[in-house]
Amino acid sequence: MRRILKFALFIAVVIVAIGIWVSLSRGAKGEIEYWARWIAQMFGRGWKAVEGRF
């Protein structure tokens, strides 16, 4: 059971990494900003705290 969970987690990480790489290679800055805003909202910081780092 743990092997299946580890394998599923590994596959998910690989898929996310490929998605990020494809977005970067296409120059999709707007998409990256969208995800950065979403992550910032998830952590409750708001967009202003993250915007200064770009």
PDB file of N, CA, C and O in Angstrom:
ATOM      1  N   MET A   1       0.829  -1.205   0.000  1.00  0.00           N
ATOM      2  CA  MET A   1       0.000   0.000   0.000  1.00  0.00           C
ATOM      3  C   MET A   1       0.868   1.262   0.000  1.00  0.00           C
ATOM      4  O   MET A   1       0.586   2.212  -0.730  1.00  0.00           O
ATOM      5  N   ARG A   2       1.917   1.267   0.816  1.00  0.00           N
ATOM      6  CA  ARG A   2       2.780   2.445   0.879  1.00  0.00           C
ATOM      7  C   ARG A   2       3.529   2.637  -0.433  1.00  0.00           C
ATOM      8  O   ARG A   2       3.781   3.767  -0.850  1.00  0.00           O
ATOM      9  N   ARG A   3       3.887   1.525  -1.085  1.00  0.00           N
ATOM     10  CA  ARG A   3       4.571   1.637  -2.378  1.00  0.00           C
ATOM     11  C   ARG A   3       3.675   2.310  -3.400  1.00  0.00           C
ATOM     12  O   ARG A   3       4.131   3.147  -4.180  1.00  0.00           O
ATOM     13  N   ILE A   4       2.399   1.946  -3.396  1.00  0.00           N
ATOM     14  CA  ILE A   4       1.453   2.540  -4.346  1.00  0.00           C
ATOM     15  C   ILE A   4       1.320   4.033  -4.081  1.00  0.00           C
ATOM     16  O   ILE A   4       1.292   4.827  -5.022  1.00  0.00           O
ATOM     17  N   LEU A   5       1.237   4.426  -2.814  1.00  0.00           N
ATOM     18  CA  LEU A   5       1.122   5.843  -2.471  1.00  0.00           C
ATOM     19  C   LEU A   5       2.376   6.610  -2.873  1.00  0.00           C
ATOM     20  O   LEU A   5       2.284   7.709  -3.421  1.00  0.00           O
ATOM     21  N   LYS A   6       3.541   6.038  -2.604  1.00  0.00           N
ATOM     22  CA  LYS A   6       4.790   6.701  -2.987  1.00  0.00           C
ATOM     23  C   LYS A   6       4.885   6.836  -4.502  1.00  0.00           C
ATOM     24  O   LYS A   6       5.313   7.871  -5.012  1.00  0.00           O
ATOM     25  N   PHE A   7       4.487   5.792  -5.215  1.00  0.00           N
ATOM     26  CA  PHE A   7       4.526   5.829  -6.673  1.00  0.00           C
ATOM     27  C   PHE A   7       3.566   6.882  -7.215  1.00  0.00           C
ATOM     28  O   PHE A   7       3.916   7.628  -8.129  1.00  0.00           O
ATOM     29  N   ALA A   8       2.357   6.946  -6.659  1.00  0.00           N
ATOM     30  CA  ALA A   8       1.370   7.937  -7.096  1.00  0.00           C
ATOM     31  C   ALA A   8       1.873   9.352  -6.821  1.00  0.00           C
ATOM     32  O   ALA A   8       1.698  10.243  -7.653  1.00  0.00           O
ATOM     33  N   LEU A   9       2.488   9.565  -5.675  1.00  0.00           N
ATOM     34  CA  LEU A   9       3.042  10.879  -5.335  1.00  0.00           C
ATOM     35  C   LEU A   9       4.168  11.249  -6.300  1.00  0.00           C
ATOM     36  O   LEU A   9       4.254  12.391  -6.750  1.00  0.00           O
ATOM     37  N   PHE A  10       5.023  10.287  -6.612  1.00  0.00           N
ATOM     38  CA  PHE A  10       6.124  10.519  -7.554  1.00  0.00           C
ATOM     39  C   PHE A  10       5.586  10.914  -8.931  1.00  0.00           C
ATOM     40  O   PHE A  10       6.085  11.853  -9.551  1.00  0.00           O
ATOM     41  N   ILE A  11       4.569  10.192  -9.403  1.00  0.00           N
ATOM     42  CA  ILE A  11       3.968  10.497 -10.706  1.00  0.00           C
ATOM     43  C   ILE A  11       3.372  11.901 -10.698  1.00  0.00           C
ATOM     44  O   ILE A  11       3.532  12.646 -11.665  1.00  0.00           O
ATOM     45  N   ALA A  12       2.684  12.269  -9.614  1.00  0.00           N
ATOM     46  CA  ALA A  12       2.081  13.603  -9.517  1.00  0.00           C
ATOM     47  C   ALA A  12       3.155  14.687  -9.564  1.00  0.00           C
ATOM     48  O   ALA A  12       2.986  15.697 -10.247  1.00  0.00           O
ATOM     49  N   VAL A  13       4.254  14.485  -8.844  1.00  0.00           N
ATOM     50  CA  VAL A  13       5.349  15.465  -8.838  1.00  0.00           C
ATOM     51  C   VAL A  13       5.955  15.599 -10.231  1.00  0.00           C
ATOM     52  O   VAL A  13       6.249  16.708 -10.676  1.00  0.00           O
ATOM     53  N   VAL A  14       6.140  14.480 -10.918  1.00  0.00           N
ATOM     54  CA  VAL A  14       6.703  14.511 -12.272  1.00  0.00           C
ATOM     55  C   VAL A  14       5.779  15.267 -13.221  1.00  0.00           C
ATOM     56  O   VAL A  14       6.243  16.074 -14.026  1.00  0.00           O
ATOM     57  N   ILE A  15       4.472  15.011 -13.133  1.00  0.00           N
ATOM     58  CA  ILE A  15       3.510  15.691 -14.006  1.00  0.00           C
ATOM     59  C   ILE A  15       3.527  17.198 -13.751  1.00  0.00           C
ATOM     60  O   ILE A  15       3.512  17.989 -14.693  1.00  0.00           O
ATOM     61  N   VAL A  16       3.557  17.592 -12.479  1.00  0.00           N
ATOM     62  CA  VAL A  16       3.598  19.019 -12.137  1.00  0.00           C
ATOM     63  C   VAL A  16       4.890  19.652 -12.648  1.00  0.00           C
ATOM     64  O   VAL A  16       4.870  20.754 -13.195  1.00  0.00           O
ATOM     65  N   ALA A  17       6.013  18.956 -12.470  1.00  0.00           N
ATOM     66  CA  ALA A  17       7.297  19.490 -12.930  1.00  0.00           C
ATOM     67  C   ALA A  17       7.302  19.669 -14.448  1.00  0.00           C
ATOM     68  O   ALA A  17       7.803  20.675 -14.950  1.00  0.00           O
ATOM     69  N   ILE A  18       6.752  18.707 -15.175  1.00  0.00           N
ATOM     70  CA  ILE A  18       6.680  18.820 -16.635  1.00  0.00           C
ATOM     71  C   ILE A  18       5.786  19.994 -17.027  1.00  0.00           C
ATOM     72  O   ILE A  18       6.107  20.739 -17.953  1.00  0.00           O
ATOM     73  N   GLY A  19       4.673  20.158 -16.329  1.00  0.00           N
ATOM     74  CA  GLY A  19       3.776  21.281 -16.608  1.00  0.00           C
ATOM     75  C   GLY A  19       4.448  22.618 -16.397  1.00  0.00           C
ATOM     76  O   GLY A  19       4.277  23.531 -17.204  1.00  0.00           O
ATOM     77  N   ILE A  20       5.213  22.752 -15.321  1.00  0.00           N
ATOM     78  CA  ILE A  20       5.939  23.998 -15.046  1.00  0.00           C
ATOM     79  C   ILE A  20       6.994  24.238 -16.123  1.00  0.00           C
ATOM     80  O   ILE A  20       7.147  25.359 -16.608  1.00  0.00           O
ATOM     81  N   TRP A  21       7.714  23.191 -16.492  1.00  0.00           N
ATOM     82  CA  TRP A  21       8.765  23.323 -17.501  1.00  0.00           C
ATOM     83  C   TRP A  21       8.185  23.748 -18.850  1.00  0.00           C
ATOM     84  O   TRP A  21       8.753  24.602 -19.531  1.00  0.00           O
ATOM     85  N   VAL A  22       7.057  23.153 -19.233  1.00  0.00           N
ATOM     86  CA  VAL A  22       6.414  23.518 -20.498  1.00  0.00           C
ATOM     87  C   VAL A  22       5.950  24.970 -20.448  1.00  0.00           C
ATOM     88  O   VAL A  22       6.106  25.706 -21.423  1.00  0.00           O
ATOM     89  N   SER A  23       5.380  25.384 -19.317  1.00  0.00           N
ATOM     90  CA  SER A  23       4.928  26.767 -19.180  1.00  0.00           C
ATOM     91  C   SER A  23       6.096  27.735 -19.303  1.00  0.00           C
ATOM     92  O   SER A  23       5.983  28.768 -19.963  1.00  0.00           O
ATOM     93  N   LEU A  24       7.217  27.404 -18.671  1.00  0.00           N
ATOM     94  CA  LEU A  24       8.392  28.272 -18.740  1.00  0.00           C
ATOM     95  C   LEU A  24       8.964  28.319 -20.149  1.00  0.00           C
ATOM     96  O   LEU A  24       9.378  29.379 -20.617  1.00  0.00           O
ATOM     97  N   SER A  25       8.991  27.174 -20.827  1.00  0.00           N
ATOM     98  CA  SER A  25       9.568  27.130 -22.168  1.00  0.00           C
ATOM     99  C   SER A  25       8.704  27.900 -23.165  1.00  0.00           C
ATOM    100  O   SER A  25       9.219  28.411 -24.159  1.00  0.00           O
ATOM    101  N   ARG A  26       7.417  27.987 -22.915  1.00  0.00           N
ATOM    102  CA  ARG A  26       6.532  28.760 -23.784  1.00  0.00           C
ATOM    103  C   ARG A  26       6.543  30.238 -23.413  1.00  0.00           C
ATOM    104  O   ARG A  26       6.034  31.069 -24.165  1.00  0.00           O
ATOM    105  N   GLY A  27       7.110  30.568 -22.278  1.00  0.00           N
ATOM    106  CA  GLY A  27       7.137  31.956 -21.841  1.00  0.00           C
ATOM    107  C   GLY A  27       5.792  32.423 -21.314  1.00  0.00           C
ATOM    108  O   GLY A  27       5.429  33.589 -21.469  1.00  0.00           O
ATOM    109  N   ALA A  28       5.061  31.522 -20.696  1.00  0.00           N
ATOM    110  CA  ALA A  28       3.728  31.845 -20.188  1.00  0.00           C
ATOM    111  C   ALA A  28       3.834  32.499 -18.812  1.00  0.00           C
ATOM    112  O   ALA A  28       3.517  31.886 -17.793  1.00  0.00           O
ATOM    113  N   LYS A  29       4.287  33.753 -18.803  1.00  0.00           N
ATOM    114  CA  LYS A  29       4.484  34.456 -17.532  1.00  0.00           C
ATOM    115  C   LYS A  29       3.148  34.697 -16.822  1.00  0.00           C
ATOM    116  O   LYS A  29       3.074  34.627 -15.595  1.00  0.00           O
ATOM    117  N   GLY A  30       2.100  34.978 -17.591  1.00  0.00           N
ATOM    118  CA  GLY A  30       0.790  35.225 -16.994  1.00  0.00           C
ATOM    119  C   GLY A  30       0.285  34.018 -16.222  1.00  0.00           C
ATOM    120  O   GLY A  30      -0.325  34.160 -15.162  1.00  0.00           O
ATOM    121  N   GLU A  31       0.541  32.829 -16.755  1.00  0.00           N
ATOM    122  CA  GLU A  31       0.107  31.606 -16.080  1.00  0.00           C
ATOM    123  C   GLU A  31       0.869  31.411 -14.774  1.00  0.00           C
ATOM    124  O   GLU A  31       0.295  30.987 -13.771  1.00  0.00           O
ATOM    125  N   ILE A  32       2.171  31.723 -14.790  1.00  0.00           N
ATOM    126  CA  ILE A  32       2.981  31.590 -13.580  1.00  0.00           C
ATOM    127  C   ILE A  32       2.512  32.585 -12.524  1.00  0.00           C
ATOM    128  O   ILE A  32       2.448  32.255 -11.340  1.00  0.00           O
ATOM    129  N   GLU A  33       2.181  33.819 -12.961  1.00  0.00           N
ATOM    130  CA  GLU A  33       1.670  34.818 -12.019  1.00  0.00           C
ATOM    131  C   GLU A  33       0.350  34.356 -11.425  1.00  0.00           C
ATOM    132  O   GLU A  33       0.099  34.562 -10.237  1.00  0.00           O
ATOM    133  N   TYR A  34      -0.502  33.731 -12.243  1.00  0.00           N
ATOM    134  CA  TYR A  34      -1.781  33.219 -11.744  1.00  0.00           C
ATOM    135  C   TYR A  34      -1.556  32.185 -10.649  1.00  0.00           C
ATOM    136  O   TYR A  34      -2.201  32.236  -9.601  1.00  0.00           O
ATOM    137  N   TRP A  35      -0.646  31.249 -10.886  1.00  0.00           N
ATOM    138  CA  TRP A  35      -0.365  30.216  -9.886  1.00  0.00           C
ATOM    139  C   TRP A  35       0.274  30.811  -8.643  1.00  0.00           C
ATOM    140  O   TRP A  35      -0.015  30.377  -7.528  1.00  0.00           O
ATOM    141  N   ALA A  36       1.155  31.819  -8.826  1.00  0.00           N
ATOM    142  CA  ALA A  36       1.786  32.465  -7.674  1.00  0.00           C
ATOM    143  C   ALA A  36       0.734  33.154  -6.815  1.00  0.00           C
ATOM    144  O   ALA A  36       0.799  33.096  -5.587  1.00  0.00           O
ATOM    145  N   ARG A  37      -0.229  33.803  -7.451  1.00  0.00           N
ATOM    146  CA  ARG A  37      -1.318  34.446  -6.695  1.00  0.00           C
ATOM    147  C   ARG A  37      -2.130  33.410  -5.941  1.00  0.00           C
ATOM    148  O   ARG A  37      -2.485  33.608  -4.779  1.00  0.00           O
ATOM    149  N   TRP A  38      -2.423  32.299  -6.614  1.00  0.00           N
ATOM    150  CA  TRP A  38      -3.232  31.254  -5.992  1.00  0.00           C
ATOM    151  C   TRP A  38      -2.517  30.671  -4.778  1.00  0.00           C
ATOM    152  O   TRP A  38      -3.130  30.465  -3.730  1.00  0.00           O
ATOM    153  N   ILE A  39      -1.209  30.404  -4.922  1.00  0.00           N
ATOM    154  CA  ILE A  39      -0.428  29.855  -3.812  1.00  0.00           C
ATOM    155  C   ILE A  39      -0.365  30.863  -2.673  1.00  0.00           C
ATOM    156  O   ILE A  39      -0.482  30.488  -1.507  1.00  0.00           O
ATOM    157  N   ALA A  40      -0.181  32.139  -3.002  1.00  0.00           N
ATOM    158  CA  ALA A  40      -0.128  33.176  -1.971  1.00  0.00           C
ATOM    159  C   ALA A  40      -1.450  33.259  -1.221  1.00  0.00           C
ATOM    160  O   ALA A  40      -1.462  33.437  -0.003  1.00  0.00           O
ATOM    161  N   GLN A  41      -2.559  33.132  -1.935  1.00  0.00           N
ATOM    162  CA  GLN A  41      -3.863  33.154  -1.274  1.00  0.00           C
ATOM    163  C   GLN A  41      -4.034  31.938  -0.378  1.00  0.00           C
ATOM    164  O   GLN A  41      -4.626  32.033   0.697  1.00  0.00           O
ATOM    165  N   MET A  42      -3.516  30.791  -0.821  1.00  0.00           N
ATOM    166  CA  MET A  42      -3.621  29.581  -0.011  1.00  0.00           C
ATOM    167  C   MET A  42      -2.888  29.758   1.315  1.00  0.00           C
ATOM    168  O   MET A  42      -3.342  29.265   2.347  1.00  0.00           O
ATOM    169  N   PHE A  43      -1.763  30.454   1.291  1.00  0.00           N
ATOM    170  CA  PHE A  43      -1.000  30.674   2.515  1.00  0.00           C
ATOM    171  C   PHE A  43      -1.462  31.913   3.265  1.00  0.00           C
ATOM    172  O   PHE A  43      -0.942  32.217   4.339  1.00  0.00           O
ATOM    173  N   GLY A  44      -2.441  32.638   2.706  1.00  0.00           N
ATOM    174  CA  GLY A  44      -3.030  33.774   3.400  1.00  0.00           C
ATOM    175  C   GLY A  44      -2.174  35.028   3.416  1.00  0.00           C
ATOM    176  O   GLY A  44      -2.436  35.936   4.205  1.00  0.00           O
ATOM    177  N   ARG A  45      -1.167  35.102   2.576  1.00  0.00           N
ATOM    178  CA  ARG A  45      -0.300  36.280   2.558  1.00  0.00           C
ATOM    179  C   ARG A  45      -0.865  37.388   1.690  1.00  0.00           C
ATOM    180  O   ARG A  45      -0.657  38.571   1.959  1.00  0.00           O
ATOM    181  N   GLY A  46      -1.586  36.995   0.641  1.00  0.00           N
ATOM    182  CA  GLY A  46      -2.046  37.985  -0.326  1.00  0.00           C
ATOM    183  C   GLY A  46      -1.013  38.182  -1.417  1.00  0.00           C
ATOM    184  O   GLY A  46       0.140  37.773  -1.278  1.00  0.00           O
ATOM    185  N   TRP A  47      -1.431  38.810  -2.499  1.00  0.00           N
ATOM    186  CA  TRP A  47      -0.563  38.941  -3.668  1.00  0.00           C
ATOM    187  C   TRP A  47       0.547  39.948  -3.449  1.00  0.00           C
ATOM    188  O   TRP A  47       1.632  39.786  -4.009  1.00  0.00           O
ATOM    189  N   LYS A  48       0.314  40.986  -2.651  1.00  0.00           N
ATOM    190  CA  LYS A  48       1.305  42.061  -2.487  1.00  0.00           C
ATOM    191  C   LYS A  48       2.614  41.543  -1.896  1.00  0.00           C
ATOM    192  O   LYS A  48       3.687  42.024  -2.261  1.00  0.00           O
ATOM    193  N   ALA A  49       2.541  40.576  -0.997  1.00  0.00           N
ATOM    194  CA  ALA A  49       3.756  40.041  -0.379  1.00  0.00           C
ATOM    195  C   ALA A  49       4.618  39.297  -1.399  1.00  0.00           C
ATOM    196  O   ALA A  49       5.844  39.284  -1.287  1.00  0.00           O
ATOM    197  N   VAL A  50       3.980  38.682  -2.389  1.00  0.00           N
ATOM    198  CA  VAL A  50       4.709  37.891  -3.381  1.00  0.00           C
ATOM    199  C   VAL A  50       5.154  38.764  -4.556  1.00  0.00           C
ATOM    200  O   VAL A  50       6.198  38.516  -5.158  1.00  0.00           O
ATOM    201  N   GLU A  51       4.360  39.781  -4.876  1.00  0.00           N
ATOM    202  CA  GLU A  51       4.602  40.590  -6.069  1.00  0.00           C
ATOM    203  C   GLU A  51       5.972  41.267  -6.033  1.00  0.00           C
ATOM    204  O   GLU A  51       6.611  41.411  -7.075  1.00  0.00           O
ATOM    205  N   GLY A  52       6.422  41.675  -4.879  1.00  0.00           N
ATOM    206  CA  GLY A  52       7.710  42.345  -4.760  1.00  0.00           C
ATOM    207  C   GLY A  52       8.893  41.449  -5.062  1.00  0.00           C
ATOM    208  O   GLY A  52       9.990  41.944  -5.321  1.00  0.00           O
ATOM    209  N   ARG A  53       8.697  40.156  -5.035  1.00  0.00           N
ATOM    210  CA  ARG A  53       9.794  39.208  -5.259  1.00  0.00           C
ATOM    211  C   ARG A  53      10.026  38.920  -6.732  1.00  0.00           C
ATOM    212  O   ARG A  53      11.074  38.378  -7.083  1.00  0.00           O
ATOM    213  N   PHE A  54       9.100  39.257  -7.596  1.00  0.00           N
ATOM    214  CA  PHE A  54       9.255  38.972  -9.026  1.00  0.00           C
ATOM    215  C   PHE A  54      10.134  40.017  -9.683  1.00  0.00           C
ATOM    216  O   PHE A  54      10.382  39.947 -10.886  1.00  0.00           O
TER     217      PHE A  54
END
